[in-house]
């Protein structure tokens, strides 16, 4: 009697399913963060989102590299690809390093040029308000003085 080979995927273990669900949810969260980052023009908001991204990526990468991460999912369903995982793990470190550089650049911009622009706008607004009050006081004095002469 010939042996039948099943082409159906092997049943996933509860650990593998849990790992896959966790990784999928984190990928969804990362997608939302990246959309927010690429659609904001507010540097202070960008800096906050970059901090949030750093926290999520650190947790996500640690999970992927942990015992219940990619090794579990890939090892169970495509063990012939386990050697490719190390390349992804190496890229994790590159991504975090570049993210840290971008975070530092955003912080420096907020503390330097952006702060100077903000301070300049604050000075202009305060000075113009004071200037207008002085004009109004002069107009008021001139108007009421003129009325008194009539």
Phi and psi in radians as a Rosetta constraint file:
Dihedral C 1 N 2 CA 2 C 2 CIRCULARHARMONIC -1.233 0.35
Dihedral N 2 CA 2 C 2 N 3 CIRCULARHARMONIC 2.560 0.35
Dihedral C 2 N 3 CA 3 C 3 CIRCULARHARMONIC -1.406 0.35
Dihedral N 3 CA 3 C 3 N 4 CIRCULARHARMONIC 2.308 0.35
Dihedral C 3 N 4 CA 4 C 4 CIRCULARHARMONIC -1.665 0.35
Dihedral N 4 CA 4 C 4 N 5 CIRCULARHARMONIC 2.337 0.35
Dihedral C 4 N 5 CA 5 C 5 CIRCULARHARMONIC -1.802 0.35
Dihedral N 5 CA 5 C 5 N 6 CIRCULARHARMONIC 2.195 0.35
Dihedral C 5 N 6 CA 6 C 6 CIRCULARHARMONIC -1.348 0.35
Dihedral N 6 CA 6 C 6 N 7 CIRCULARHARMONIC 2.316 0.35
Dihedral C 6 N 7 CA 7 C 7 CIRCULARHARMONIC -1.726 0.35
Dihedral N 7 CA 7 C 7 N 8 CIRCULARHARMONIC -0.031 0.35
Dihedral C 7 N 8 CA 8 C 8 CIRCULARHARMONIC -1.281 0.35
Dihedral N 8 CA 8 C 8 N 9 CIRCULARHARMONIC 2.516 0.35
Dihedral C 8 N 9 CA 9 C 9 CIRCULARHARMONIC -1.103 0.35
Dihedral N 9 CA 9 C 9 N 10 CIRCULARHARMONIC 2.530 0.35
Dihedral C 9 N 10 CA 10 C 10 CIRCULARHARMONIC -1.103 0.35
Dihedral N 10 CA 10 C 10 N 11 CIRCULARHARMONIC 2.577 0.35
Dihedral C 10 N 11 CA 11 C 11 CIRCULARHARMONIC -1.118 0.35
Dihedral N 11 CA 11 C 11 N 12 CIRCULARHARMONIC 2.398 0.35
Dihedral C 11 N 12 CA 12 C 12 CIRCULARHARMONIC -1.458 0.35
Dihedral N 12 CA 12 C 12 N 13 CIRCULARHARMONIC 2.508 0.35
Dihedral C 12 N 13 CA 13 C 13 CIRCULARHARMONIC -1.297 0.35
Dihedral N 13 CA 13 C 13 N 14 CIRCULARHARMONIC 2.775 0.35
Dihedral C 13 N 14 CA 14 C 14 CIRCULARHARMONIC -1.014 0.35
Dihedral N 14 CA 14 C 14 N 15 CIRCULARHARMONIC -0.652 0.35
Dihedral C 14 N 15 CA 15 C 15 CIRCULARHARMONIC -1.115 0.35
Dihedral N 15 CA 15 C 15 N 16 CIRCULARHARMONIC -0.755 0.35
Dihedral C 15 N 16 CA 16 C 16 CIRCULARHARMONIC -1.138 0.35
Dihedral N 16 CA 16 C 16 N 17 CIRCULARHARMONIC -0.774 0.35
Dihedral C 16 N 17 CA 17 C 17 CIRCULARHARMONIC -1.073 0.35
Dihedral N 17 CA 17 C 17 N 18 CIRCULARHARMONIC -0.779 0.35
Dihedral C 17 N 18 CA 18 C 18 CIRCULARHARMONIC -1.092 0.35
Dihedral N 18 CA 18 C 18 N 19 CIRCULARHARMONIC -0.742 0.35
Dihedral C 18 N 19 CA 19 C 19 CIRCULARHARMONIC -1.078 0.35
Dihedral N 19 CA 19 C 19 N 20 CIRCULARHARMONIC -0.796 0.35
Dihedral C 19 N 20 CA 20 C 20 CIRCULARHARMONIC -1.106 0.35
Dihedral N 20 CA 20 C 20 N 21 CIRCULARHARMONIC -0.749 0.35
Dihedral C 20 N 21 CA 21 C 21 CIRCULARHARMONIC -1.104 0.35
Dihedral N 21 CA 21 C 21 N 22 CIRCULARHARMONIC -0.753 0.35
Dihedral C 21 N 22 CA 22 C 22 CIRCULARHARMONIC -1.097 0.35
Dihedral N 22 CA 22 C 22 N 23 CIRCULARHARMONIC -0.812 0.35
Dihedral C 22 N 23 CA 23 C 23 CIRCULARHARMONIC -1.112 0.35
Dihedral N 23 CA 23 C 23 N 24 CIRCULARHARMONIC -0.735 0.35
Dihedral C 23 N 24 CA 24 C 24 CIRCULARHARMONIC -1.072 0.35
Dihedral N 24 CA 24 C 24 N 25 CIRCULARHARMONIC -0.750 0.35
Dihedral C 24 N 25 CA 25 C 25 CIRCULARHARMONIC -1.132 0.35
Dihedral N 25 CA 25 C 25 N 26 CIRCULARHARMONIC -0.723 0.35
Dihedral C 25 N 26 CA 26 C 26 CIRCULARHARMONIC -1.159 0.35
Dihedral N 26 CA 26 C 26 N 27 CIRCULARHARMONIC -0.647 0.35
Dihedral C 26 N 27 CA 27 C 27 CIRCULARHARMONIC -1.108 0.35
Dihedral N 27 CA 27 C 27 N 28 CIRCULARHARMONIC -0.656 0.35
Dihedral C 27 N 28 CA 28 C 28 CIRCULARHARMONIC -1.099 0.35
Dihedral N 28 CA 28 C 28 N 29 CIRCULARHARMONIC -0.811 0.35
Dihedral C 28 N 29 CA 29 C 29 CIRCULARHARMONIC -1.090 0.35
Dihedral N 29 CA 29 C 29 N 30 CIRCULARHARMONIC -0.712 0.35
Dihedral C 29 N 30 CA 30 C 30 CIRCULARHARMONIC -1.086 0.35
Dihedral N 30 CA 30 C 30 N 31 CIRCULARHARMONIC -0.712 0.35
Dihedral C 30 N 31 CA 31 C 31 CIRCULARHARMONIC -1.056 0.35
Dihedral N 31 CA 31 C 31 N 32 CIRCULARHARMONIC -0.746 0.35
Dihedral C 31 N 32 CA 32 C 32 CIRCULARHARMONIC -1.104 0.35
Dihedral N 32 CA 32 C 32 N 33 CIRCULARHARMONIC -0.788 0.35
Dihedral C 32 N 33 CA 33 C 33 CIRCULARHARMONIC -1.081 0.35
Dihedral N 33 CA 33 C 33 N 34 CIRCULARHARMONIC -0.752 0.35
Dihedral C 33 N 34 CA 34 C 34 CIRCULARHARMONIC -1.142 0.35
Dihedral N 34 CA 34 C 34 N 35 CIRCULARHARMONIC -0.671 0.35
Dihedral C 34 N 35 CA 35 C 35 CIRCULARHARMONIC -1.085 0.35
Dihedral N 35 CA 35 C 35 N 36 CIRCULARHARMONIC -0.786 0.35
Dihedral C 35 N 36 CA 36 C 36 CIRCULARHARMONIC -1.075 0.35
Dihedral N 36 CA 36 C 36 N 37 CIRCULARHARMONIC -0.753 0.35
Dihedral C 36 N 37 CA 37 C 37 CIRCULARHARMONIC -1.098 0.35
Dihedral N 37 CA 37 C 37 N 38 CIRCULARHARMONIC -0.712 0.35
Dihedral C 37 N 38 CA 38 C 38 CIRCULARHARMONIC -1.408 0.35
Dihedral N 38 CA 38 C 38 N 39 CIRCULARHARMONIC -0.134 0.35
Dihedral C 38 N 39 CA 39 C 39 CIRCULARHARMONIC -1.985 0.35
Dihedral N 39 CA 39 C 39 N 40 CIRCULARHARMONIC 0.076 0.35
Dihedral C 39 N 40 CA 40 C 40 CIRCULARHARMONIC -1.807 0.35
Dihedral N 40 CA 40 C 40 N 41 CIRCULARHARMONIC 2.581 0.35
Dihedral C 40 N 41 CA 41 C 41 CIRCULARHARMONIC -2.050 0.35
Dihedral N 41 CA 41 C 41 N 42 CIRCULARHARMONIC 0.112 0.35
Dihedral C 41 N 42 CA 42 C 42 CIRCULARHARMONIC -1.626 0.35
Dihedral N 42 CA 42 C 42 N 43 CIRCULARHARMONIC 1.944 0.35
Dihedral C 42 N 43 CA 43 C 43 CIRCULARHARMONIC -1.141 0.35
Dihedral N 43 CA 43 C 43 N 44 CIRCULARHARMONIC -0.606 0.35
Dihedral C 43 N 44 CA 44 C 44 CIRCULARHARMONIC -1.131 0.35
Dihedral N 44 CA 44 C 44 N 45 CIRCULARHARMONIC -0.722 0.35
Dihedral C 44 N 45 CA 45 C 45 CIRCULARHARMONIC -1.142 0.35
Dihedral N 45 CA 45 C 45 N 46 CIRCULARHARMONIC -0.709 0.35
Dihedral C 45 N 46 CA 46 C 46 CIRCULARHARMONIC -1.026 0.35
Dihedral N 46 CA 46 C 46 N 47 CIRCULARHARMONIC -0.809 0.35
Dihedral C 46 N 47 CA 47 C 47 CIRCULARHARMONIC -1.055 0.35
Dihedral N 47 CA 47 C 47 N 48 CIRCULARHARMONIC -0.740 0.35
Dihedral C 47 N 48 CA 48 C 48 CIRCULARHARMONIC -1.133 0.35
Dihedral N 48 CA 48 C 48 N 49 CIRCULARHARMONIC -0.726 0.35
Dihedral C 48 N 49 CA 49 C 49 CIRCULARHARMONIC -1.156 0.35
Dihedral N 49 CA 49 C 49 N 50 CIRCULARHARMONIC -0.646 0.35
Dihedral C 49 N 50 CA 50 C 50 CIRCULARHARMONIC -1.111 0.35
Dihedral N 50 CA 50 C 50 N 51 CIRCULARHARMONIC -0.678 0.35
Dihedral C 50 N 51 CA 51 C 51 CIRCULARHARMONIC -1.118 0.35
Dihedral N 51 CA 51 C 51 N 52 CIRCULARHARMONIC -0.741 0.35
Dihedral C 51 N 52 CA 52 C 52 CIRCULARHARMONIC -1.115 0.35
Dihedral N 52 CA 52 C 52 N 53 CIRCULARHARMONIC -0.713 0.35
Dihedral C 52 N 53 CA 53 C 53 CIRCULARHARMONIC -1.101 0.35
Dihedral N 53 CA 53 C 53 N 54 CIRCULARHARMONIC -0.724 0.35
Dihedral C 53 N 54 CA 54 C 54 CIRCULARHARMONIC -1.059 0.35
Dihedral N 54 CA 54 C 54 N 55 CIRCULARHARMONIC -0.785 0.35
Dihedral C 54 N 55 CA 55 C 55 CIRCULARHARMONIC -1.099 0.35
Dihedral N 55 CA 55 C 55 N 56 CIRCULARHARMONIC -0.818 0.35
Dihedral C 55 N 56 CA 56 C 56 CIRCULARHARMONIC -1.152 0.35
Dihedral N 56 CA 56 C 56 N 57 CIRCULARHARMONIC -0.768 0.35
Dihedral C 56 N 57 CA 57 C 57 CIRCULARHARMONIC -1.117 0.35
Dihedral N 57 CA 57 C 57 N 58 CIRCULARHARMONIC -0.714 0.35
Dihedral C 57 N 58 CA 58 C 58 CIRCULARHARMONIC -1.035 0.35
Dihedral N 58 CA 58 C 58 N 59 CIRCULARHARMONIC -0.826 0.35
Dihedral C 58 N 59 CA 59 C 59 CIRCULARHARMONIC -1.143 0.35
Dihedral N 59 CA 59 C 59 N 60 CIRCULARHARMONIC -0.765 0.35
Dihedral C 59 N 60 CA 60 C 60 CIRCULARHARMONIC -1.097 0.35
Dihedral N 60 CA 60 C 60 N 61 CIRCULARHARMONIC -0.850 0.35
Dihedral C 60 N 61 CA 61 C 61 CIRCULARHARMONIC -1.126 0.35
Dihedral N 61 CA 61 C 61 N 62 CIRCULARHARMONIC -0.700 0.35
Dihedral C 61 N 62 CA 62 C 62 CIRCULARHARMONIC -1.072 0.35
Dihedral N 62 CA 62 C 62 N 63 CIRCULARHARMONIC -0.699 0.35
Dihedral C 62 N 63 CA 63 C 63 CIRCULARHARMONIC -1.162 0.35
Dihedral N 63 CA 63 C 63 N 64 CIRCULARHARMONIC -0.742 0.35
Dihedral C 63 N 64 CA 64 C 64 CIRCULARHARMONIC -1.122 0.35
Dihedral N 64 CA 64 C 64 N 65 CIRCULARHARMONIC -0.630 0.35
Dihedral C 64 N 65 CA 65 C 65 CIRCULARHARMONIC -1.500 0.35
Dihedral N 65 CA 65 C 65 N 66 CIRCULARHARMONIC -0.204 0.35
Dihedral C 65 N 66 CA 66 C 66 CIRCULARHARMONIC -1.350 0.35
Dihedral N 66 CA 66 C 66 N 67 CIRCULARHARMONIC 3.110 0.35
Dihedral C 66 N 67 CA 67 C 67 CIRCULARHARMONIC -1.024 0.35
Dihedral N 67 CA 67 C 67 N 68 CIRCULARHARMONIC -0.593 0.35
Dihedral C 67 N 68 CA 68 C 68 CIRCULARHARMONIC -1.773 0.35
Dihedral N 68 CA 68 C 68 N 69 CIRCULARHARMONIC 0.660 0.35
Dihedral C 68 N 69 CA 69 C 69 CIRCULARHARMONIC -2.025 0.35
Dihedral N 69 CA 69 C 69 N 70 CIRCULARHARMONIC -2.369 0.35
Dihedral C 69 N 70 CA 70 C 70 CIRCULARHARMONIC -1.087 0.35
Dihedral N 70 CA 70 C 70 N 71 CIRCULARHARMONIC -0.630 0.35
Dihedral C 70 N 71 CA 71 C 71 CIRCULARHARMONIC -1.006 0.35
Dihedral N 71 CA 71 C 71 N 72 CIRCULARHARMONIC -0.725 0.35
Dihedral C 71 N 72 CA 72 C 72 CIRCULARHARMONIC -1.132 0.35
Dihedral N 72 CA 72 C 72 N 73 CIRCULARHARMONIC -0.869 0.35
Dihedral C 72 N 73 CA 73 C 73 CIRCULARHARMONIC -1.206 0.35
Dihedral N 73 CA 73 C 73 N 74 CIRCULARHARMONIC -0.873 0.35
Dihedral C 73 N 74 CA 74 C 74 CIRCULARHARMONIC -1.245 0.35
Dihedral N 74 CA 74 C 74 N 75 CIRCULARHARMONIC -0.727 0.35
Dihedral C 74 N 75 CA 75 C 75 CIRCULARHARMONIC -1.054 0.35
Dihedral N 75 CA 75 C 75 N 76 CIRCULARHARMONIC -0.597 0.35
Dihedral C 75 N 76 CA 76 C 76 CIRCULARHARMONIC -1.372 0.35
Dihedral N 76 CA 76 C 76 N 77 CIRCULARHARMONIC -0.633 0.35
Dihedral C 76 N 77 CA 77 C 77 CIRCULARHARMONIC -1.883 0.35
Dihedral N 77 CA 77 C 77 N 78 CIRCULARHARMONIC -0.352 0.35
Dihedral C 77 N 78 CA 78 C 78 CIRCULARHARMONIC -2.673 0.35
Dihedral N 78 CA 78 C 78 N 79 CIRCULARHARMONIC 1.031 0.35
Dihedral C 78 N 79 CA 79 C 79 CIRCULARHARMONIC -1.006 0.35
Dihedral N 79 CA 79 C 79 N 80 CIRCULARHARMONIC -0.431 0.35
Dihedral C 79 N 80 CA 80 C 80 CIRCULARHARMONIC -1.159 0.35
Dihedral N 80 CA 80 C 80 N 81 CIRCULARHARMONIC -0.210 0.35
Dihedral C 80 N 81 CA 81 C 81 CIRCULARHARMONIC -1.776 0.35
Dihedral N 81 CA 81 C 81 N 82 CIRCULARHARMONIC 0.076 0.35
Dihedral C 81 N 82 CA 82 C 82 CIRCULARHARMONIC -0.996 0.35
Dihedral N 82 CA 82 C 82 N 83 CIRCULARHARMONIC -0.570 0.35
Dihedral C 82 N 83 CA 83 C 83 CIRCULARHARMONIC -1.146 0.35
Dihedral N 83 CA 83 C 83 N 84 CIRCULARHARMONIC -0.420 0.35
Dihedral C 83 N 84 CA 84 C 84 CIRCULARHARMONIC -1.322 0.35
Dihedral N 84 CA 84 C 84 N 85 CIRCULARHARMONIC -0.303 0.35
Dihedral C 84 N 85 CA 85 C 85 CIRCULARHARMONIC -1.121 0.35
Dihedral N 85 CA 85 C 85 N 86 CIRCULARHARMONIC -0.671 0.35
Dihedral C 85 N 86 CA 86 C 86 CIRCULARHARMONIC -1.049 0.35
Dihedral N 86 CA 86 C 86 N 87 CIRCULARHARMONIC -0.630 0.35
Dihedral C 86 N 87 CA 87 C 87 CIRCULARHARMONIC -1.070 0.35
Dihedral N 87 CA 87 C 87 N 88 CIRCULARHARMONIC -0.735 0.35
Dihedral C 87 N 88 CA 88 C 88 CIRCULARHARMONIC -1.137 0.35
Dihedral N 88 CA 88 C 88 N 89 CIRCULARHARMONIC -0.723 0.35
Dihedral C 88 N 89 CA 89 C 89 CIRCULARHARMONIC -1.116 0.35
Dihedral N 89 CA 89 C 89 N 90 CIRCULARHARMONIC -0.682 0.35
Dihedral C 89 N 90 CA 90 C 90 CIRCULARHARMONIC -1.097 0.35
Dihedral N 90 CA 90 C 90 N 91 CIRCULARHARMONIC -0.672 0.35
Dihedral C 90 N 91 CA 91 C 91 CIRCULARHARMONIC -1.175 0.35
Dihedral N 91 CA 91 C 91 N 92 CIRCULARHARMONIC -0.512 0.35
Dihedral C 91 N 92 CA 92 C 92 CIRCULARHARMONIC -0.950 0.35
Dihedral N 92 CA 92 C 92 N 93 CIRCULARHARMONIC -0.824 0.35
Dihedral C 92 N 93 CA 93 C 93 CIRCULARHARMONIC -1.143 0.35
Dihedral N 93 CA 93 C 93 N 94 CIRCULARHARMONIC -0.672 0.35
Dihedral C 93 N 94 CA 94 C 94 CIRCULARHARMONIC -1.117 0.35
Dihedral N 94 CA 94 C 94 N 95 CIRCULARHARMONIC -0.748 0.35
Dihedral C 94 N 95 CA 95 C 95 CIRCULARHARMONIC -1.093 0.35
Dihedral N 95 CA 95 C 95 N 96 CIRCULARHARMONIC -0.793 0.35
Dihedral C 95 N 96 CA 96 C 96 CIRCULARHARMONIC -1.130 0.35
Dihedral N 96 CA 96 C 96 N 97 CIRCULARHARMONIC -0.679 0.35
Dihedral C 96 N 97 CA 97 C 97 CIRCULARHARMONIC -1.117 0.35
Dihedral N 97 CA 97 C 97 N 98 CIRCULARHARMONIC -0.784 0.35
Dihedral C 97 N 98 CA 98 C 98 CIRCULARHARMONIC -1.182 0.35
Dihedral N 98 CA 98 C 98 N 99 CIRCULARHARMONIC -0.674 0.35
Dihedral C 98 N 99 CA 99 C 99 CIRCULARHARMONIC -1.053 0.35
Dihedral N 99 CA 99 C 99 N 100 CIRCULARHARMONIC -0.741 0.35
Dihedral C 99 N 100 CA 100 C 100 CIRCULARHARMONIC -1.093 0.35
Dihedral N 100 CA 100 C 100 N 101 CIRCULARHARMONIC -0.656 0.35
Dihedral C 100 N 101 CA 101 C 101 CIRCULARHARMONIC -1.105 0.35
Dihedral N 101 CA 101 C 101 N 102 CIRCULARHARMONIC -0.785 0.35
Dihedral C 101 N 102 CA 102 C 102 CIRCULARHARMONIC -1.136 0.35
Dihedral N 102 CA 102 C 102 N 103 CIRCULARHARMONIC -0.714 0.35
Dihedral C 102 N 103 CA 103 C 103 CIRCULARHARMONIC -1.061 0.35
Dihedral N 103 CA 103 C 103 N 104 CIRCULARHARMONIC -0.742 0.35
Dihedral C 103 N 104 CA 104 C 104 CIRCULARHARMONIC -1.126 0.35
Dihedral N 104 CA 104 C 104 N 105 CIRCULARHARMONIC -0.709 0.35
Dihedral C 104 N 105 CA 105 C 105 CIRCULARHARMONIC -1.127 0.35
Dihedral N 105 CA 105 C 105 N 106 CIRCULARHARMONIC -0.718 0.35
Dihedral C 105 N 106 CA 106 C 106 CIRCULARHARMONIC -1.119 0.35
Dihedral N 106 CA 106 C 106 N 107 CIRCULARHARMONIC -0.747 0.35
Dihedral C 106 N 107 CA 107 C 107 CIRCULARHARMONIC -1.098 0.35
Dihedral N 107 CA 107 C 107 N 108 CIRCULARHARMONIC -0.729 0.35
Dihedral C 107 N 108 CA 108 C 108 CIRCULARHARMONIC -1.145 0.35
Dihedral N 108 CA 108 C 108 N 109 CIRCULARHARMONIC -0.704 0.35
Dihedral C 108 N 109 CA 109 C 109 CIRCULARHARMONIC -1.127 0.35
Dihedral N 109 CA 109 C 109 N 110 CIRCULARHARMONIC -0.732 0.35
Dihedral C 109 N 110 CA 110 C 110 CIRCULARHARMONIC -1.155 0.35
Dihedral N 110 CA 110 C 110 N 111 CIRCULARHARMONIC -0.594 0.35
Dihedral C 110 N 111 CA 111 C 111 CIRCULARHARMONIC -1.458 0.35
Dihedral N 111 CA 111 C 111 N 112 CIRCULARHARMONIC -0.347 0.35
Dihedral C 111 N 112 CA 112 C 112 CIRCULARHARMONIC -1.915 0.35
Dihedral N 112 CA 112 C 112 N 113 CIRCULARHARMONIC -1.794 0.35
Dihedral C 112 N 113 CA 113 C 113 CIRCULARHARMONIC -0.999 0.35
Dihedral N 113 CA 113 C 113 N 114 CIRCULARHARMONIC -0.750 0.35
Dihedral C 113 N 114 CA 114 C 114 CIRCULARHARMONIC -1.158 0.35
Dihedral N 114 CA 114 C 114 N 115 CIRCULARHARMONIC -0.691 0.35
Dihedral C 114 N 115 CA 115 C 115 CIRCULARHARMONIC -1.093 0.35
Dihedral N 115 CA 115 C 115 N 116 CIRCULARHARMONIC -0.735 0.35
Dihedral C 115 N 116 CA 116 C 116 CIRCULARHARMONIC -1.128 0.35
Dihedral N 116 CA 116 C 116 N 117 CIRCULARHARMONIC -0.704 0.35
Dihedral C 116 N 117 CA 117 C 117 CIRCULARHARMONIC -1.108 0.35
Dihedral N 117 CA 117 C 117 N 118 CIRCULARHARMONIC -0.807 0.35
Dihedral C 117 N 118 CA 118 C 118 CIRCULARHARMONIC -1.045 0.35
Dihedral N 118 CA 118 C 118 N 119 CIRCULARHARMONIC -0.802 0.35
Dihedral C 118 N 119 CA 119 C 119 CIRCULARHARMONIC -1.105 0.35
Dihedral N 119 CA 119 C 119 N 120 CIRCULARHARMONIC -0.659 0.35
Dihedral C 119 N 120 CA 120 C 120 CIRCULARHARMONIC -1.136 0.35
Dihedral N 120 CA 120 C 120 N 121 CIRCULARHARMONIC -0.719 0.35
Dihedral C 120 N 121 CA 121 C 121 CIRCULARHARMONIC -1.141 0.35
Dihedral N 121 CA 121 C 121 N 122 CIRCULARHARMONIC -0.741 0.35
Dihedral C 121 N 122 CA 122 C 122 CIRCULARHARMONIC -1.054 0.35
Dihedral N 122 CA 122 C 122 N 123 CIRCULARHARMONIC -0.795 0.35
Dihedral C 122 N 123 CA 123 C 123 CIRCULARHARMONIC -1.060 0.35
Dihedral N 123 CA 123 C 123 N 124 CIRCULARHARMONIC -0.823 0.35
Dihedral C 123 N 124 CA 124 C 124 CIRCULARHARMONIC -1.018 0.35
Dihedral N 124 CA 124 C 124 N 125 CIRCULARHARMONIC -0.817 0.35
Dihedral C 124 N 125 CA 125 C 125 CIRCULARHARMONIC -1.091 0.35
Dihedral N 125 CA 125 C 125 N 126 CIRCULARHARMONIC -0.825 0.35
Dihedral C 125 N 126 CA 126 C 126 CIRCULARHARMONIC -1.126 0.35
Dihedral N 126 CA 126 C 126 N 127 CIRCULARHARMONIC -0.741 0.35
Dihedral C 126 N 127 CA 127 C 127 CIRCULARHARMONIC -1.171 0.35
Dihedral N 127 CA 127 C 127 N 128 CIRCULARHARMONIC -0.745 0.35
Dihedral C 127 N 128 CA 128 C 128 CIRCULARHARMONIC -1.133 0.35
Dihedral N 128 CA 128 C 128 N 129 CIRCULARHARMONIC -0.671 0.35
Dihedral C 128 N 129 CA 129 C 129 CIRCULARHARMONIC -1.092 0.35
Dihedral N 129 CA 129 C 129 N 130 CIRCULARHARMONIC -0.803 0.35
Dihedral C 129 N 130 CA 130 C 130 CIRCULARHARMONIC -1.087 0.35
Dihedral N 130 CA 130 C 130 N 131 CIRCULARHARMONIC -0.749 0.35
Dihedral C 130 N 131 CA 131 C 131 CIRCULARHARMONIC -1.040 0.35
Dihedral N 131 CA 131 C 131 N 132 CIRCULARHARMONIC -0.817 0.35
Dihedral C 131 N 132 CA 132 C 132 CIRCULARHARMONIC -1.119 0.35
Dihedral N 132 CA 132 C 132 N 133 CIRCULARHARMONIC -0.656 0.35
Dihedral C 132 N 133 CA 133 C 133 CIRCULARHARMONIC -1.108 0.35
Dihedral N 133 CA 133 C 133 N 134 CIRCULARHARMONIC -0.716 0.35
Dihedral C 133 N 134 CA 134 C 134 CIRCULARHARMONIC -1.145 0.35
Dihedral N 134 CA 134 C 134 N 135 CIRCULARHARMONIC -0.725 0.35
Dihedral C 134 N 135 CA 135 C 135 CIRCULARHARMONIC -1.068 0.35
Dihedral N 135 CA 135 C 135 N 136 CIRCULARHARMONIC -0.809 0.35
Dihedral C 135 N 136 CA 136 C 136 CIRCULARHARMONIC -1.059 0.35
Dihedral N 136 CA 136 C 136 N 137 CIRCULARHARMONIC -0.706 0.35
Dihedral C 136 N 137 CA 137 C 137 CIRCULARHARMONIC -1.095 0.35
Dihedral N 137 CA 137 C 137 N 138 CIRCULARHARMONIC -0.749 0.35
Dihedral C 137 N 138 CA 138 C 138 CIRCULARHARMONIC -1.152 0.35
Dihedral N 138 CA 138 C 138 N 139 CIRCULARHARMONIC -0.765 0.35
Dihedral C 138 N 139 CA 139 C 139 CIRCULARHARMONIC -1.055 0.35
Dihedral N 139 CA 139 C 139 N 140 CIRCULARHARMONIC -0.772 0.35
Dihedral C 139 N 140 CA 140 C 140 CIRCULARHARMONIC -1.077 0.35
Dihedral N 140 CA 140 C 140 N 141 CIRCULARHARMONIC -0.788 0.35
Dihedral C 140 N 141 CA 141 C 141 CIRCULARHARMONIC -1.115 0.35
Dihedral N 141 CA 141 C 141 N 142 CIRCULARHARMONIC -0.775 0.35
Dihedral C 141 N 142 CA 142 C 142 CIRCULARHARMONIC -1.136 0.35
Dihedral N 142 CA 142 C 142 N 143 CIRCULARHARMONIC -0.728 0.35
Dihedral C 142 N 143 CA 143 C 143 CIRCULARHARMONIC -1.144 0.35
Dihedral N 143 CA 143 C 143 N 144 CIRCULARHARMONIC -0.831 0.35
Dihedral C 143 N 144 CA 144 C 144 CIRCULARHARMONIC -1.258 0.35
Dihedral N 144 CA 144 C 144 N 145 CIRCULARHARMONIC -0.544 0.35
Dihedral C 144 N 145 CA 145 C 145 CIRCULARHARMONIC -1.158 0.35
Dihedral N 145 CA 145 C 145 N 146 CIRCULARHARMONIC -0.696 0.35
Dihedral C 145 N 146 CA 146 C 146 CIRCULARHARMONIC -1.157 0.35
Dihedral N 146 CA 146 C 146 N 147 CIRCULARHARMONIC -0.688 0.35
Dihedral C 146 N 147 CA 147 C 147 CIRCULARHARMONIC -1.110 0.35
Dihedral N 147 CA 147 C 147 N 148 CIRCULARHARMONIC -0.610 0.35
Dihedral C 147 N 148 CA 148 C 148 CIRCULARHARMONIC -1.224 0.35
Dihedral N 148 CA 148 C 148 N 149 CIRCULARHARMONIC -0.403 0.35
Dihedral C 148 N 149 CA 149 C 149 CIRCULARHARMONIC -1.499 0.35
Dihedral N 149 CA 149 C 149 N 150 CIRCULARHARMONIC -0.179 0.35
